[in-house]
Amino acid sequence: MSCNQLLYIGSTVLVWITTLTDGVADTLVTGATGVMNVVDSDGVAVESAIAMVEVGGGDYYFVFAANTDLTENDDYTLQITITSGTNTRYVQFDAQAVYDTGTP
C-alpha cells in the first residue's frame, strides 16, 4: 500500500476535518460529534474512541497521542464517524507510521 498520509511516531498528531458542510443545505456543520479509531493492518485497534474537538466554522480536529504504540513503516487505517443531528458520516483513510526526521 502506498500512503501519502503520515503518523509521526512519538509525536502528537492533529487530524483535521475542515469546512464540514451539509451538502443539501450547503451550510457549515456546527455542533457535530465524532470519534476516531485507528487500526493496524490486521484490523486490531491501536487507539479507539478519540473524541472530536470543535474549533468553529465547520472545523474540527482529533488529537492522536504521542505515546501511541506504532511500528515504523507499518500502515494504519483511521476510521472516523461524525454525527450531526440525524446525519452520520463515515470517513476512512490510510496513513503510514514514520519517525519525524525534521525535513519535509
N, C-alpha and C positions, 0 to 999 in steps of 0.2 A: 504494500500500500504506500502511496506517496502522499504525504501530508504537508500542507502549507501552513497549518496552524501549529503553534508550539506551546508546550507546557514547560516552563523552566524549573528544573529540579532545584529544590532548596530556596525557591523564590515565591513570594506571594504573587498570584496572577489574577488580574481582574478580567472577567469575561463580560463584555458589554452587549446589551441589547439596546440599540439606539433607534429613535423615532418609531417606536412601536405604534402602528397605525391600524385603525379599524378600516378595513378595505371597503366595507359597504358604506359607512357614513363618511369616509375619508377624513377622519379626525384622529388626533393623537390619543393613545390609550393611557389613561392615568388610573391609579388605584388598583393596578393588576397585582396579582400574587404569583410567585413562581418558585420552582425548585430545580436544582441541577444535580444530576447523578453522574459520576464518572466511573466508567467500567473499563477493565483491561480487555485485551483481545480474546480472552476466554469468557468474557461476559461477567467476570467477578467484579463487584463494586469495590473501588478503592476510596471513594468518597460518595456519600449519599445525603440527600435532603439538604443541600446547601441552599439557604434561603436567598431569594432575590431582594435586592435593595432598590427602592425607587429614588431617583435623583430629581425627576420632574421633567415636564415637557416631553413625555413619552420615552424617556431614557431610564434604563435600569442596569444593574450590574450584579454579578455574583463574585464572591471572594473565594478563590481556590487557595487553600492554606499552603504555606511554605513547607510545613512538616509532613505533607502527604507522601506516602511511600511510593515513589515512581522508579521505574527502571530505565536507564538511558537507552535511547533509540527505540523503545517499545511504543506501540501505538495504543491510544486510548480513545474511547468514544464519550463525548459529552452529550448527555441526554437532558434536554430542558423542556419543562412543562410550564406553561404560563396560562393563568386563568383570569379572565375579566368578565364579571357578570356570568352569563350562561355560556360564554365562549371559552374554549380551551384550544391552545395552540401547542404543537409539538415541534421542537427543533432538535436536530441531531447532527453533530459533525465530529470529524476525527481530528486528533492532534497527536503529535509526537513529543515524547519527553526528551529534553536535551539539557545540558548544562549551559548556563549563560556564560559565554566567553567574553562578553563585553564588546564584541564587534558585530555590527549589523550584517 
